[in-house]
Amino acid sequence: MQNRYEGRSVLLTGVAGDIGRTYLHQFVEAGAYVVATDLQDAADTGQSAVDEANSLGTGKAVFVPADITAADDMDKAVRTAADAFGRLDALVNNAAIYQGLGPKRPLTELTEQDWERVLRVNVVGTWQAIRAAAPALRAGGGGRIVNIASVVSRNGAAGFAHYVASKAAVEGLTRAAARELGAAGTTVNAVSPGLVDDTGSRAVNTDEYMERVAATRSIPRAMLPTDLVSAVMWLAGPDSGFVSGQTVIVDGGGVFA
Ligand SMILES: NC(=O)c1ccc[n+]([C@@H]2O[C@H](COP(=O)([O-])OP(=O)(O)OC[C@H]3O[C@@H](n4cnc5c(N)ncnc54)[C@H](O)[C@@H]3O)[C@@H](O)[C@H]2O)c1
């Protein structure tokens, strides 16, 4: 994988989270030029992730504060790729409300506001980033879009029905975008992670639940953010040009679907 990203430009959202930061480091280490985004409220953490990445490798990253639900913000992030790096080759739609879900609750206790917030960010925001990036990807010859789903849409994990539904919608959006953007040469795929042992998961799950899920995998161990890197980098990179509309589950063989 090393150096396959030299000269390639990637727009990556949600870099202030543990998983986004891991993707960012790996992309820059592989030589990519990365426009790294997160909310203004998370700008300090996002900027530190970018500073760390820039000390690692041959590529380069810049931080742009951007709310994925705001059209202007996403247009600005895409323009930054063109201005700073001259092109855009891939969008990795990693930002979502996950850690911010708070404690698990029965679906009978969710409010309409809970639903609207989660669907707005996880679904509308994912679309907003695709909308903004599609013309720049097309202009560069097609490009790649990788959306981050979740195995919860397959196993129906109890306690956050709105989040489960939002990630099922991300898979549907992935297929629709693959159909619509394919003629321009753009591939659109999803990576569906299992339960990752990171700050986000520890905020919304008990230690006992984390251990139980890890033990039921075919590969019975905790999943780390680094376990996701090769699938994301393959689908966002030059070698996956005839793969589109797919969801790749990366969860140590927990869910088979
Ligand atoms: N951690 C897991 O176990 C797990 C499992 C399956 C899927 N995922 C998915 O992987 C991705 C990363 O997960 P994580 O654990 O790092 O989550 P996280 O909650 O720690 O990080 C998500 C990041 O997205 C940002 N974000 C939230 N709303 C935003 C908005 N409107 N605009 C821009 N940025 C926004 C947050 O500020 C945060 O930095 C998410 O899409 C999550 O749903 C995580």
The ligand as a Gaussian input file, in Angstrom:
#p B3LYP/6-31G(d) Opt

LIG

0 1
 N      -16.275000       3.003000      16.870000
 C      -17.009000       1.972000      16.417000
 O      -17.136000       0.915000      17.041000
 C      -17.696000       2.088000      15.091000
 C      -18.332000       0.936000      14.579000
 C      -18.981000       1.030000      13.357000
 C      -18.958000       2.213000      12.652000
 N      -18.335000       3.306000      13.178000
 C      -18.329000       4.534000      12.391000
 O      -16.979000       4.926000      12.162000
 C      -16.922000       6.353000      12.090000
 C      -15.916000       6.887000      13.107000
 O      -16.251000       6.397000      14.391000
 P      -15.571000       6.936000      15.730000
 O      -15.625000       5.827000      16.700000
 O      -14.273000       7.593000      15.445000
 O      -16.689000       8.017000      16.143000
 P      -16.558000       9.380000      16.966000
 O      -17.920000       9.733000      17.405000
 O      -15.500000       9.242000      18.015000
 O      -16.018000      10.406000      15.865000
 C      -16.866000      10.922000      14.871000
 C      -16.323000      12.276000      14.450000
 O      -17.302000      12.878000      13.564000
 C      -17.402000      14.230000      13.929000
 N      -18.713000      14.774000      13.560000
 C      -19.902000      14.557000      14.168000
 N      -20.861000      15.296000      13.579000
 C      -20.262000      15.982000      12.571000
 C      -20.719000      16.916000      11.624000
 N      -22.010000      17.318000      11.563000
 N      -19.837000      17.432000      10.746000
 C      -18.530000      17.066000      10.796000
 N      -18.026000      16.181000      11.673000
 C      -18.897000      15.656000      12.566000
 C      -17.199000      14.274000      15.436000
 O      -16.802000      15.577000      15.860000
 C      -16.122000      13.221000      15.634000
 O      -14.825000      13.778000      15.587000
 C      -18.350000       6.844000      12.303000
 O      -18.993000       6.957000      11.039000
 C      -18.981000       5.708000      13.088000
 O      -20.394000       5.695000      12.953000
 C      -17.705000       3.271000      14.387000

